[in-house]
Amino acid sequence: MTTGSAATAAALAALQSIKGEKVSGVNIQTPLGCLDISVKSSHKISDHSGRASVVKMPYHDPDVTINLEVHAEVHLTDKPSIIITGGEGVGRITKPGLQLPVGEVAINPVPRKMIQSNLEAALPPGKGAQVLITIPQGRKIARRTMNPRLGIVDGISILGTTGIARSMNSESFQKAKKCQLDVALAEGYQELVFVPGNIGEKLARQLLDVEDDQIIQMGNLVGYMLEEASKSDLSKLIIMGHAGKLVKIAGGIFQTEHRLADGRREIITTHTGLRGGNKKVMEEVFNSNTTEDMIEILEREGMVDMVFNSIASSIKERCQDRFDLKPEVIILKMDGTVLNSNYRVELLNHQS
């Protein structure tokens, strides 16, 4: 289930508990159909209010919100409307570009609709409800999510586009990544830096004169993020990150998850040969265990710059052919050393 489904189930169980019955499970309607969800706790507060909680159960993808307990409190009203608010552990929006306006509680549109539609079907005639969603561990968990980067403060977001959690390659996961791009564009940035992940982001902060919101994490969804970037009116795009991720793009690999595609040694070996490396050096590069090991061999041979200039050029060509983008490419070692010189980006000299 998604966090949105957990919140919906908790709200429905809280409503049902007003009858004075212990609710052990509920059946909710999602955009993809019905879903049976177990309820951890439920109890009646008064003749007009109830409280319940649901635990987000594990599924096949890693997710910091797995096993998170979501609470809902429902109060019946005489006005036939449903008002949804977020309390402790539910984030608030502080930056433009997301699905909700600045200042709003971070419960996304689809979860809101799910809560509304499921409660409307169960409310007594002529009654409405005030719904309060809280997540006791939300503030703590939020530190391990992208929320701080997106300007969502004080807790996590209640997410979900279908109500059913699916693979990290799904549309919902892609949209979660794209939120960074939406925020940056809404803030008016026309020059952006795309990085694979945390390492690239840290190095971009150290080496480039850019604001945090100009740095966009692609994750493994390189092709998807570049496609989205091609739809915007950017004046400059920089692709920057560790060689272990970026070299894959030179081979036309735009989904860089290791279990799906690698090719690092083949790509670096090929470019070593193209730049004049002999058979012995090529074999040594090919038989290396890590990208850093390959870089050490090229450093010893004095070939680092020429090889990675060649790889950076291939990355640019691949991006231009597939996405009609002309990015600058900066390929790095783990320590932040720039491996290619053929970029046109002014780096900050923090050593001076």
Rosetta blueprint (number, residue, H / E / L):
1 M L
2 T L
3 T H
4 G H
5 S H
6 A H
7 A H
8 T H
9 A H
10 A H
11 A H
12 L H
13 A H
14 A H
15 L H
16 Q H
17 S H
18 I L
19 K L
20 G L
21 E L
22 K L
23 V L
24 S L
25 G E
26 V E
27 N E
28 I E
29 Q E
30 T E
31 P L
32 L L
33 G E
34 C E
35 L E
36 D E
37 I E
38 S E
39 V L
40 K L
41 S E
42 S E
43 H E
44 K E
45 I E
46 S E
47 D L
48 H L
49 S E
50 G E
51 R E
52 A E
53 S E
54 V E
55 V E
56 K L
57 M L
58 P L
59 Y L
60 H L
61 D L
62 P L
63 D L
64 V L
65 T L
66 I L
67 N L
68 L L
69 E E
70 V E
71 H E
72 A E
73 E E
74 V E
75 H E
76 L E
77 T E
78 D L
79 K L
80 P L
81 S L
82 I E
83 I E
84 I E
85 T E
86 G E
87 G L
88 E L
89 G E
90 V E
91 G L
92 R E
93 I E
94 T L
95 K L
96 P L
97 G L
98 L L
99 Q L
100 L L
101 P L
102 V L
103 G L
104 E L
105 V E
106 A L
107 I E
108 N L
109 P H
110 V H
111 P H
112 R H
113 K H
114 M H
115 I H
116 Q H
117 S H
118 N H
119 L H
120 E H
121 A L
122 A L
123 L L
124 P L
125 P L
126 G L
127 K L
128 G E
129 A E
130 Q E
131 V E
132 L E
133 I E
134 T E
135 I L
136 P L
137 Q L
138 G H
139 R H
140 K H
141 I H
142 A H
143 R L
144 R L
145 T L
146 M L
147 N H
148 P H
149 R H
150 L H
151 G L
152 I E
153 V E
154 D L
155 G E
156 I E
157 S L
158 I E
159 L L
160 G L
161 T L
162 T L
163 G L
164 I L
165 A L
166 R L
167 S L
168 M L
169 N L
170 S L
171 E H
172 S H
173 F H
174 Q H
175 K H
176 A H
177 K H
178 K H
179 C H
180 Q H
181 L H
182 D H
183 V H
184 A H
185 L H
186 A H
187 E L
188 G L
189 Y L
190 Q L
191 E E
192 L E
193 V E
194 F E
195 V E
196 P L
197 G L
198 N H
199 I H
200 G H
201 E H
202 K H
203 L H
204 A H
205 R H
206 Q H
207 L H
208 L E
209 D L
210 V L
211 E L
212 D H
213 D H
214 Q H
215 I E
216 I E
217 Q E
218 M L
219 G L
220 N L
221 L L
222 V H
223 G H
224 Y H
225 M H
226 L H
227 E H
228 E H
229 A H
230 S H
231 K L
232 S L
233 D L
234 L L
235 S L
236 K E
237 L E
238 I E
239 I E
240 M E
241 G E
242 H E
243 A H
244 G H
245 K H
246 L H
247 V H
248 K H
249 I H
250 A H
251 G L
252 G L
253 I L
254 F L
255 Q L
256 T L
257 E L
258 H L
259 R L
260 L L
261 A L
262 D L
263 G L
264 R H
265 R H
266 E H
267 I H
268 I H
269 T H
270 T H
271 H H
272 T H
273 G H
274 L H
275 R L
276 G L
277 G L
278 N L
279 K H
280 K H
281 V H
282 M H
283 E H
284 E H
285 V H
286 F H
287 N L
288 S L
289 N L
290 T L
291 T H
292 E H
293 D H
294 M H
295 I H
296 E H
297 I H
298 L H
299 E H
300 R H
301 E L
302 G L
303 M L
304 V H
305 D H
306 M H
307 V H
308 F H
309 N H
310 S H
311 I H
312 A H
313 S H
314 S H
315 I H
316 K H
317 E H
318 R H
319 C H
320 Q H
321 D H
322 R H
323 F H
324 D L
325 L L
326 K L
327 P L
328 E E
329 V E
330 I E
331 I E
332 L E
333 K L
334 M L
335 D L
336 G L
337 T L
338 V E
339 L L
340 N L
341 S L
342 N L
343 Y L
344 R L
345 V L
346 E L
347 L E
348 L L
349 N L
350 H L
351 Q L
352 S L
